[in-house]
Amino acid sequence: MSAKLNATNTLRVTRIASVKTENQTTKTYTFKDARCAKAKPGQFLMLWIPQIDEIPLSIMNTEGNSVSVTVKAVGDATRHLHNMKQGETIGVRGPFGNHFTQNNGNVLLVGGGTGTAPLLFLAKQLATKTKRLSFIIGAKTKNELLFLNQLDPLCTEQPVAATEDGTYGLKCLATQPLETLLAEEGKEKFKMVYACGPEAMTRQVFNLTEKHGVQMEASLERLMRCGIGLCGSCMIGKYRVCKDGPVFNSQQLREVKDELGISKLGFDGNRIPL
Amino acid sequence: MNSNPLSTRLAGLELRNPTALASGILGYSPESLQRIAEAGAGAVVTKSVGLTPRVGYPNPTVVQANCGIINAMGLPNPGIAEYASEIRYAKTVLTVPFIVSVYGYSAEEYAAVAKAAATAGADAVELNVSCPHVKETGSEIGQNPKLLTQVIRQVKAATSKPVIVKLSPNVTDIVEIAQAASAAGADALTAVNTVRAIAIDAETALPILSNTRGGLSGPAVKPIALRCVYDIYEKVKTPIIGCGGITTWKDAVEFILAGASAVQIGTALAQKNPAVFQTINRGITAYLKKKKYRSIKEIVGKAQRN
């Protein structure tokens, strides 16, 4: 067993250093872990909640030896995590998976809900490299729009916000302003669109980038167990989301488009609709 | 005359090379099995499938040990009725022997699942009588020669396809179990499944796996698995498929020298990706050439002293 995998996959026990409430359903947890603090945007970690579960989470930020993850309470494990406080014990393995490539041309990031978290991490690194950095951020309602204040100074133009109920920004899905930006004339084309969010959104982003001939990378999510490419729980097409992904490019998304935004494997391996 | 030095015949199956995907790794989906075959595997074995769906255990289901991995997935599977359609599809795309791993809670269940798998197109079935972490199946059957005999006999009566029996190392005398399996009609024996193990976190003073106990795989178990193959080959005529920590071509060659006609690879896929099959096969080919053997068949059991 290679020393690197061994060390990356070894469970490290740490304590929650801080908890920040982002909105009623979402919190950001920060803790020390030297290994995950070296992660690249797009990678994920496995977080152990003792006696409850172990869940995959996208990395939202790293700073020094610290790493942050943003978690929405959606199930037993995440609800339990939401009740945990600073100083309580958690475990971590990782970082796992591939990462976004970092394009230094004109780029457009599209984030939906908590999918904005890894894109914020990416935007921080792209801000110093790209000519044009545009951001579309979508959510159901105003207070679910995450990280708008942090994104603003990283972008070369004001981020476009879209809410389904119109409580902030445009009243539409994030894909509507995307269509506008991809179709705009007289400007240099985007070199890359990065997307992370609900898979129905990602599917639409994929369809639009294909239509406009723009490359994209999307971070996908599936049920995961091992996180290291062994168990096959997170397959999409022939790919393991945990090891071959979680970031997939246009070429790979074409190969899995029968499943993208349509179905995933349940815990018993049966295909279930998304 | 066959010029491929790696080709081998086992339990009536023709393998283009002796490396197979071990059960439990990378799932059920025809796409992933095809990817493994394209990467160079000589055969593929599915994750174990039973009569009815099982969701398996909650996480943590995997924990890293020194030189190995401990897992307790809990036999998650979609059930044979649902999986049969995937078997039918897999059979149309796979060009290597396609082995379906089956488990049950009784001889009747093993037979029913095996029959359904064979009918749907499996080239052979591998009986999981050695899973160390689910009650009333797996190793609870494979540790008991009487029960094991009943299971194999009923499966043999239910299907004409080759029946491979995957043995547990968690027994006092694996040769006794191998002899029972052989006498009951097993066409090949896979040696071995994972070694029963546990991981404890000192900080929280808790076992890490949700199921508390699991099975150890990877390089840590290789010497144990190698000894099991050596011991079985000494006393039993049934062909053996070596399994346990095989990561390099040298590991594979050692298993063949101990008496294995083929090998299975699992945990190595975590660090080496599916290309591991090609790497190992190239290494075996180079070894045969260097040692002036024309076929791997010439070296099966060559390390045996008697």
Interface residues (C-beta under 8 A of the other chain):
Chain A: M1 S2 L5 N6 N9 T10 L11 V13 M46 W48 P50 Q51 D53 E54 I55 T89 G91 R93 R225 C226 G227 I228 G229 L230 C231 G232 S233 M235 G237 K238 R240 K243 L265 G266 F267 D268 G269 N270
Chain B: G24 I25 L26 G27 Y28 S29 E31 S32 Q34 R35 K47 P53 R54 V55 G56 P58 N59 P60 T61 V62 V63 Q64 N66 C67 G68 I69 N71 M73 P76 N77 P78 G79 E82 Y83 D201 E203 T204 L206 I208 S210 G218 P219 T247 G266 T267 L269 A270 Q271 N273
